[in-house]
């Protein structure tokens, strides 16, 4: 109604389209992961990095379209592709395509779904819910951005929603300024998904790197051997973690590839046991879908010589940023629990789970732990109460088990309430690996365990 009353105005702010797309995909990542769908984002290298427009509204349209794509797809993948449609000296028209491999939409329904409260098939309301408003709003926002929205779809095959938008150029289009440590380096991409390979190739091109693409382990090793025969080597390899745990170590065992840095892209369900064999330090893990800025930073960190890296204060994105910890995770939501366990295990930690505060207290009475991750809202005994009970038990023992609160409440003052209850740190849900690992690093003791069972005291 705000749009229809002509009251919606777009902002004109700095906008990094790669970041906005990455954000939108990360918002939908858990839903996609639950359904086993691959999320891919591909931004053509000629799309300018620095634009001006309304990042919030652009994100809203993308979250909406990606949300629908996830909702109406049971297997396969969802790709957001961004390309440059036209450019003038002051503005760029971008074309966004959100492609899914879902149920599709019959041709005779493809027009009406953009109208308010319309769905392709009214019986889907029962199955999928929804209001029929998302596309109407997205379509108006696309128009406000100076573009339009449309769909191409085939029932049973999938749908691609397209929209365009005009954005101001924050600087004249010029030869790209590639990040210095990356320019001209050679990377190997190993992924069995062709769309993901293409997306990574475009990402590498926009960093000024060359890409060699391999769809399977054998061809990856073959490409490395060929390079070795020429006396060359890949500076980095970006490897889908599903392609096999040992590949990292195998690449690095090949002649001249001892220094190859490996970036492992892991689905949320990957496990630390699948990790790097003896490749150890040279492997960095990133959770999918990683934003391009995160990928780029991870490559810069990996490829900056060690002495330069310590003098710069670029944050390390490695998930293995602190020693392996014994973690007690109290979280009642099954999905959040699985996500957190997935991340923690990728980071090499050992996790024990509890479904409420009372269970957490019982487990603490029985075992040794270095740190506790405590959901605040839980049935039976919530996190606040459990934290107070832990501190009461510890009083006078000199023991202090670090407790990190996890909560969906981002309201002001909430953090103080957690700290008052005796917690040491605070992260917000949905859980993202960088925040989680930063909190662990900040609060985990240098040596453990901090908690020994009360029975042993
Ligand atoms: P809602 O999803 O709340 O019903 P939308 O306006 O976002 O509302 O979508 C309208 C209708 O368009 C949906 O109910 C569905 O029938 C159809 N639709 C939208 N996106 C897709 C998609 N990716 N695949 C199949 N059908 C879709």
Boltz pocket constraint, residues with backbone or C-beta under 6 A from the ligand:
constraints:
  - pocket:
      binder: B
      contacts: [[A, 64], [A, 65], [A, 68], [A, 69], [A, 70], [A, 72], [A, 100], [A, 102], [A, 103], [A, 104], [A, 105], [A, 113], [A, 115], [A, 118], [A, 119], [A, 120], [A, 121], [A, 124], [A, 129], [A, 130], [A, 131], [A, 132], [A, 133], [A, 134], [A, 135], [A, 136], [A, 159]]
      max_distance: 6.0
